[in-house]
Amino acid sequence: MDYDFLKLDNGVRIVGERIDHFRSASVGLWVGAGSQYETVSEAGLSHFIEHMVFKGTQRRSAKRIAQEMDAVGGQLNAFTAKECTCFYAKVMDEHLPLAMDVVADMVTAPAFDAGEMEKEKGVVLEEIAMNEDTPEDLVYELLMLAHYGDQPLSRPILGTQNDIETCTPERLRAYWAKQYRPQNVVLSVAGHYDWTQVTELAQKLLGDWSPDNYEARAFHVETVPFGVQAKEKDIEQIHICMGYPGLPIGDEQNFHLSVLNSVLGGAMSSRLFQKIREETGAAYTVYSSPNSYTQTGMLSVYAATNPDMAKTVCGMIREEVALLAERGLTREEFIMAREQLKASFVLALESTSARMQTLGRRMLLMNETRSHDEVLRRLDAIQLEEVNSLSARLLSEKPSLSLVGNGAEDLAKVCL
């Protein structure tokens, strides 16, 4: 699969994947802004800006943004991650120019109205409160702190209550002016489109965006000793997270890590799911997942169970991890996991949104694309011995740990 690509004079990168038999198109504007790039005084600003651009631009009110997209049946949304923010829309192919116009307007010319900002503070504070009331989210936030210590990567994407309450329009605009520059932006498109039309419109909407005063923010993620974080919370279950070393986003062994994760806890046939849920009924939810960033990565394991079973579940997780590190995958597990990954990859290609996100994220963070055939070839090329070697290296380490629930602090003393 060949991708369309163009770089505007001001540095905006445009990447597209045309799918002739689709009647929809997805477009995303990706910005290198996230908690990884924030100083202590800027904590939460990447996410707050994501909210504020929906509150109006120099040409559109918040209501008009919503009405224009609803009038064509379009979907408009955004998200903030550790290393990027994405503003995206999905529409029928004939309405792609409108979607591009709306998204570009929001990103390049937000109004940052002081009155709207004060109202939106309440919305973000409610989101922070909701995260606090969602133990699965909270325990993962604590795991990041246990695993990475006091570094930008471990800070909450949402910021804290104090970060939001003390935020001013001046601080918001200053951070936007530093991070929202064309050299730090990727426009990704997937679906049915005319490339000439896309590039001409991109030039019109983004070509005059000034590249001045941009300086890429350098950062380095330090390796820290394993840590433990526990938070007492009056809830029915204990929520458990363990973090093992992972791989950065550019590491070629991420394919191998995906196979390893599938066998450990990434599928219904995985060892953790079968042992802890199916064989013993010790927990309703248990899974593992790899998380990759530009300089580091983590393989996390999550489980939720009642307090009486929490120590037992921790022990079973450690036992299955140690067994996998020592003996590796069986050939049957390896072949099944590899086929699962190939199928998941192919099925995801049926979504223009998924294709747009894969394109945009990789171009923003790695400055490259990767063809579908290349991905499948690399999956087919994985060898069992390579996965087992990786398993022994990553899973032999002592994990970081986080717990949330009644008795979390006492459990933390005996869980490892």
Secondary structure by P-SEA (a helix, b strand, c coil): cbbbbbbcccbbbbbbbbbccccbbbbbbbcccccccccccccaaaaaaaaaaacccccccaaaaaaaaaaaccccccccccccccccccccccaaaaaaaaaaaaaccccccaaaaaaaaaaaaaaaaaaaacaaaaaaaaaaaaacccccccccccccaaaaaaccaaaaaaaaaaccccccbbbbbbccccaaaaaaaaaaacccccccccccbbbbbbbbccbbbbbbccccbbbbbbbcccccccccaaaaaaaaaaaaccccccccccccccccccccccbbbbbbccccccbbbbbbbcccaaaaaaaaaaaaaaaaaaccccaaaaaaaaaaaaaaaaaacccaaaaaaaaaaaaacccccccaaaaaaaaaaccaaaaaaaaaaccccbbbbcccccaaaaaaaccc
